[in-house]
Amino acid sequence: MSATTQWLLAILFCAGSALSFRLPCCYASNAGQQTQATPGANRLIGAVKEISGSTITLKPGSGPDVAVTVQATTRIVRIAPGEKDLKNAAPVQLQNIQIGDRILVGGKVSDDTQSFAASSIVVMKRSDLEARHELDLQDWQKRGVDGLAKGVDAAAGTVTISVRSKDVVIHTSSQTVIRRYAPDSVKFDDAKSSTLQEIHAGDQVRARGDRSADGSELAAAEIVSGTFPLLAGTVNSTDASSSTLSIHDLSSKKTVVVKVTQDSQLRHLPPDMAQGIAMRLKRTAAGASTAASEGASSSGSQNGQAKRTQTSDSNSREAGATGDTARRRNGTGAHSGGAADLQQILNHAPSIGLADLHKGDAVVILSTEGKTGAGTAITLFSGVEPILQAAPNAAQAMMLAPWSLSAPAGDIGGP
């Protein structure tokens, strides 16, 4: 099998992840690319949209639908997700293909690109893809870790990330798949092939692999990184025609334009939820400050150590109680669990639209970098005035707890 066909098989699996799960693709350096019908093309990839007699309506990654004509001589085989060649392919019939399956069609596109005479069809069943996706999701949850990059040593092949104030050293090898979010994309499956050198301090990094016993090191099978500006400010205006939002960023004191897409998550925090989160973040910050002060004044003192432990426990109980109150008010019913717990609370905030935002509203936005200066909103929260007043880094603590970005979460535990 040619390298080109292997690459196309890899895309066939990876593109399938976008159907419903938005999971990472691990089998091709150009997994984020999609193919479309062009005159004279001899291969086409897409999802089965409809089947009528011997004609399959194929929806490519981009462009219009294409009618694929299955001939009596067309060879049809089925392969499992993850296979990189056809050695283990099994012959199947046209009636075995169903709507939602992904297929790689060999043949020729007509001059008007509306039809395709198939000489061969490689099928990946939707059910197989879903099963593989579930395994991937479980693996990310079991072996995944995410945090902020602190430094990269390209010579040693390592990247150090901070996870809950603890360092985790991620080791790479020649087999490690390294990918990076594409500019202006909020989709995990759009991530492009990348290198360690593209990871910078402050970037979000997610990795999965085998951890050391103490959790301080991880041998990575896959790494995905990205730069995501965090904006906190007030709304200047909204433009429904261009689906953009103009805000006055409190940090830079500049006007920033952010695009809103169908993938952007816009939510409003009700006053009681915002107050509960603000109190929680404020107490967490106060607890850290108290512990640091006591550590400086009572170094080496057993009494000081006992007091720090008591203070920390008290703050943990108070923060947990605050979180429990917010959950009861908003029906989350989850147990207190730090960053993951806060994310659950935020995920239960009511969804809103661009038209629900008005001049002067305080917002916190996690966005993409953007190709032309205007990033795309990943997550936006309004009603955040109490949170912005709670602590200097309240917005960052709220938005990065934990990092999700339409991807499978790690165990949120780290070391």
C-alpha positions in Angstrom: 0.0 0.0 0.0 1.3 3.5 -0.9 2.2 6.1 1.7 -0.6 8.3 0.3 -3.2 5.6 0.9 -2.0 5.0 4.4 -2.3 8.8 5.0 -5.8 8.7 3.7 -6.8 5.8 5.9 -5.5 7.7 8.8 -7.6 10.7 7.9 -10.6 8.4 7.4 -10.4 7.4 11.1 -9.4 10.8 12.4 -12.0 12.8 10.6 -14.6 10.4 12.0 -13.8 11.8 15.4 -15.5 15.1 14.5 -18.8 13.4 14.0 -19.8 13.6 17.6 -16.9 13.1 20.0 -14.3 15.7 19.0 -11.6 13.5 20.2 -7.9 13.7 19.3 -6.6 11.9 16.2 -3.4 10.0 16.7 -2.7 8.4 13.4 -1.8 11.1 10.9 0.3 14.3 10.8 -2.3 16.0 8.7 -5.4 14.6 10.5 -7.1 18.0 10.7 -7.2 18.3 6.9 -10.4 17.4 5.0 -10.7 16.4 1.4 -13.3 17.7 -1.0 -14.3 16.7 -4.5 -12.3 18.3 -7.4 -12.5 17.5 -11.1 -10.4 14.4 -11.9 -9.7 13.5 -8.3 -9.3 9.7 -7.7 -10.0 9.5 -4.0 -12.7 11.0 -1.8 -13.3 10.7 2.0 -16.4 11.5 3.9 -19.5 10.3 5.8 -22.4 8.4 4.3 -25.3 10.7 4.2 -27.8 8.6 2.2 -28.0 5.3 0.3 -30.4 4.8 -2.6 -30.0 1.7 -4.7 -26.5 1.6 -5.9 -25.9 5.3 -5.2 -24.3 6.6 -2.0 -24.6 10.3 -1.1 -21.3 11.2 0.4 -20.7 14.3 2.6 -17.0 15.3 2.3 -15.1 17.3 4.9 -15.9 20.4 2.9 -17.7 21.3 -0.3 -21.1 20.0 -1.6 -22.4 16.4 -1.3 -21.2 13.9 -3.9 -23.2 11.0 -5.5 -21.0 7.9 -5.4 -22.0 5.3 -8.0 -21.3 1.7 -6.8 -20.6 -0.6 -9.8 -20.8 -4.3 -10.0 -17.0 -4.4 -10.1 -16.5 -2.0 -7.2 -14.4 -3.6 -4.4 -15.8 -2.9 -0.9 -13.8 -3.8 2.2 -14.2 -3.0 5.9 -11.4 -2.1 8.3 -11.2 -1.3 12.0 -10.3 2.2 13.3 -6.6 2.5 13.8 -5.6 0.1 10.9 -3.0 1.7 8.7 -3.2 -0.6 5.8 -5.6 -3.1 4.2 -3.9 -6.3 5.3 -6.7 -7.1 7.8 -9.5 -5.7 5.6 -12.6 -7.9 5.3 -14.8 -7.9 2.1 -18.4 -6.6 2.6 -21.4 -5.9 0.4 -23.1 -2.6 -0.4 -25.9 -3.5 1.9 -23.4 -3.6 4.8 -22.8 0.1 4.5 -25.0 2.3 6.7 -25.7 6.0 7.1 -23.0 7.6 9.3 -20.3 5.2 8.3 -17.1 6.8 7.0 -15.7 5.7 3.6 -12.6 6.2 1.5 -13.7 5.9 -2.2 -11.3 5.2 -5.0 -12.4 6.1 -8.6 -12.9 9.3 -10.5 -14.8 12.5 -9.9 -16.9 13.8 -12.8 -16.0 17.1 -14.3 -18.9 18.8 -12.5 -17.7 17.3 -9.2 -21.3 16.1 -8.5 -20.7 12.4 -9.1 -18.1 9.8 -8.5 -17.7 6.4 -10.2 -16.3 4.1 -7.5 -13.8 1.4 -8.2 -13.1 0.7 -4.5 -14.6 1.6 -1.2 -12.9 1.3 2.2 -15.5 1.4 5.1 -15.1 2.3 8.7 -18.4 1.5 10.5 -19.8 4.2 12.7 -20.3 1.7 15.5 -16.6 0.8 15.3 -15.6 4.5 15.4 -17.9 5.1 18.4 -16.4 2.1 20.3 -12.9 3.3 19.5 -13.8 6.9 20.6 -15.1 5.5 23.9 -11.8 3.7 24.5 -9.9 6.9 23.6 -12.0 8.9 26.1 -11.4 6.3 28.8 -7.7 6.4 28.1 -7.5 10.2 28.3 -9.4 10.1 31.6 -7.2 7.4 33.0 -3.8 8.5 31.7 -4.3 12.1 30.9 -2.9 15.2 32.6 -3.2 18.9 31.7 -1.8 22.2 32.9 0.2 25.3 32.0 3.6 25.0 30.4 6.5 26.2 32.5 9.3 25.4 30.1 10.5 23.3 27.2 13.8 21.5 26.8 13.8 20.5 23.1 17.3 18.8 23.4 16.0 16.5 26.2 12.6 16.1 24.6 10.7 17.3 27.7 8.1 19.9 28.6 7.4 20.8 32.2 3.8 21.8 33.1 2.3 23.0 36.3 -0.6 20.9 37.6 -2.3 22.2 40.8 0.9 24.0 41.7 3.0 20.9 41.2 5.4 20.3 38.3 5.0 17.4 36.0 7.8 16.6 33.5 6.5 15.2 30.2 8.9 13.1 28.3 8.6 12.6 24.5 10.0 10.0 22.1 10.1 9.6 18.4 6.7 7.8 18.7 5.0 10.7 20.6 2.3 12.4 18.6 2.6 16.2 19.1 -0.3 18.4 17.9 -1.3 22.0 18.4 -4.6 23.8 18.2 -5.2 25.6 14.9 -5.6 29.4 14.9 -9.3 30.5 15.1 -10.4 26.9 15.9 -12.0 25.8 19.1 -12.2 22.1 18.0 -9.8 19.6 19.4 -9.9 17.5 16.2 -8.6 20.5 14.2 -5.3 20.4 15.9 -2.3 20.3 13.5 0.9 18.4 13.6 3.4 20.3 15.8 6.7 20.2 17.7 8.0 20.8 21.2 9.6 24.0 20.0 6.1 25.5 19.4 5.1 25.1 23.0 5.8 28.2 25.1 5.6 29.1 28.7 2.0 29.8 29.6 0.5 27.6 26.9 -2.1 25.1 27.8 -0.8 21.5 27.5 -2.6 18.2 27.6 -0.8 14.9 27.5 -1.6 11.3 27.9 0.8 8.4 28.6 2.3 6.4 31.4 3.1 8.2 34.7 5.8 7.5 37.2 4.8 6.1 40.6 4.7 9.6 42.2 3.1 11.3 39.3 5.9 13.8 38.7 6.8 12.4 35.3 4.9 11.1 32.3 6.1 9.3 29.2 3.8 10.8 26.6 2.0 8.9 23.8 0.4 12.2 22.7 0.6 15.9 23.5 -1.8 18.7 22.4 -1.0 22.3 23.2 -2.4 25.7 22.5 -2.2 29.4 23.3 -5.5 30.8 24.6 -5.7 34.4 25.6 -7.9 35.1 28.7 -9.8 38.4 28.5 -11.7 40.1 31.3 -13.5 43.3 30.6 -16.7 45.1 29.7 -18.8 44.9 26.6 -18.5 47.8 24.2 -20.8 46.5 21.5 -22.0 43.4 19.7 -22.5 42.9 15.9 -24.9 40.2 15.0 -24.2 40.5 11.2 -20.5 39.6 11.7 -21.1 37.6 14.9 -18.5 39.6 16.8 -18.2 41.1 20.2 -16.1 44.2 21.1 -14.9 44.5 24.7 -12.7 46.8 26.7 -10.0 44.5 28.1 -9.2 45.5 31.7 -5.6 44.1 31.5 -4.4 45.8 28.3 -6.8 48.7 28.5 -7.5 48.1 24.8 -10.5 47.3 22.7 -10.5 43.7 21.6 -12.8 42.1 19.0 -13.8 38.5 19.5 -15.6 36.3 17.0 -18.5 34.1 18.2 -19.2 30.8 16.3 -21.7 28.0 16.8 -19.0 26.2 18.7 -18.5 29.0 21.2 -20.1 28.5 24.6 -21.8 31.6 26.0 -23.2 31.4 29.6 -24.6 33.8 32.2 -23.8 33.3 35.9 -26.9 34.1 38.0 -26.1 36.4 40.9 -26.2 33.7 43.6 -23.9 31.4 41.5 -21.5 34.3 40.8 -21.4 35.3 44.5 -20.8 31.7 45.6 -17.9 31.3 43.2 -16.4 34.7 44.1 -16.5 33.8 47.8 -14.9 30.5 47.1 -12.0 32.0 45.0 -11.5 34.8 47.6 -11.2 32.4 50.4 -8.8 30.2 48.5 -6.6 33.2 47.8 -6.9 34.3 51.4 -5.9 30.8 52.6 -2.8 30.7 50.4 -1.8 34.2 51.6 -2.3 33.2 55.2 -0.3 30.0 54.8 2.5 31.9 53.2 2.6 34.5 55.9 2.6 31.9 58.7 5.3 30.0 56.9 7.6 33.1 56.9 7.0 34.0 60.5 6.9 30.5 62.0 9.4 28.6 60.0 10.4 25.4 61.7 7.9 25.9 64.5 5.7 23.0 65.3 3.0 25.3 66.5 3.2 27.3 63.3 2.9 24.1 61.3 -0.2 23.1 63.3 -1.7 26.5 62.7 -1.1 26.3 59.0 -2.7 22.9 58.8 -5.7 24.1 60.8 -6.0 27.2 58.6 -5.7 25.2 55.4 -8.3 22.7 56.6 -10.7 25.5 57.6 -10.3 27.2 54.2 -10.9 23.9 52.4 -14.1 23.3 54.5 -15.3 26.8 53.8 -14.6 26.6 50.1 -16.3 23.2 49.9 -19.3 24.5 51.7 -19.5 27.5 49.4 -19.3 25.1 46.4 -22.0 22.9 47.9 -24.3 25.9 48.4 -23.8 26.9 44.7 -24.4 23.3 43.6 -27.6 23.0 45.6 -28.9 26.3 44.2 -28.1 25.2 40.6 -28.9 21.5 40.8 -25.4 20.0 40.1 -25.5 17.6 43.0 -21.7 17.0 42.7 -19.3 16.5 45.5 -16.6 19.0 46.3 -13.6 18.4 44.1 -11.5 21.5 43.6 -11.0 22.5 40.0 -13.1 19.8 38.5 -16.0 20.7 40.9 -15.8 24.3 39.9 -16.0 23.4 36.3 -19.1 21.4 37.0 -20.7 24.4 38.6 -19.8 26.6 35.6 -21.1 24.1 33.2 -24.6 24.4 34.8 -24.8 28.1 34.1 -27.6 29.0 31.7 -26.7 29.4 28.1 -27.1 32.7 26.3 -26.8 34.2 22.9 -24.8 37.1 21.5 -28.0 39.2 21.6 -28.2 38.8 25.4 -25.0 40.8 25.9 -25.3 44.5 26.3 -22.9 47.5 26.6 -21.3 47.6 30.0 -21.8 43.9 30.9 -18.8 42.4 32.6 -17.5 39.3 30.8 -14.6 36.8 31.0 -13.6 35.1 27.8 -11.3 32.3 26.9 -10.4 32.6 23.2 -8.2 31.4 20.5 -5.2 33.5 19.3 -6.8 34.3 16.0 -5.0 34.8 12.6 -5.9 38.5 12.2 -5.9 39.7 15.8 -9.6 38.8 16.4 -9.7 35.5 18.2 -12.7 33.2 18.4 -14.5 32.8 21.8 -14.2 29.3 23.3 -16.1 30.1 26.5 -17.7 33.3 27.6 -19.3 34.1 31.0 -21.3 37.2 31.8 -22.5 38.2 35.2 -19.0 37.9 36.5 -18.7 41.3 38.4 -18.4 39.6 41.8 -15.8 37.3 40.6 -13.6 40.0 39.1 -13.8 41.9 42.4 -13.0 38.8 44.5 -9.3 38.3 43.8 -6.6 39.5 41.3 -6.4 36.2 39.5 -10.1 35.2 40.0 -10.8 35.2 36.3 -7.9 32.9 35.5 -8.7 30.5 38.3 -12.3 30.3 37.1 -11.6 29.8 33.4 -8.7 27.3 33.7 -10.2 24.9 36.2 -9.8 22.6 34.4 -9.0 23.1 30.7 -11.5 21.4 28.5 -11.8 23.1 25.1 -14.1 20.5 23.6 -11.6 17.8 24.4 -11.7 14.7 26.6 -10.6 15.7 30.1 -7.8 14.0 31.9 -8.4 12.8 35.4 -8.0 16.4 36.5 -5.7 15.0 39.2 -2.2 15.4 38.0 0.5 14.2 40.4 
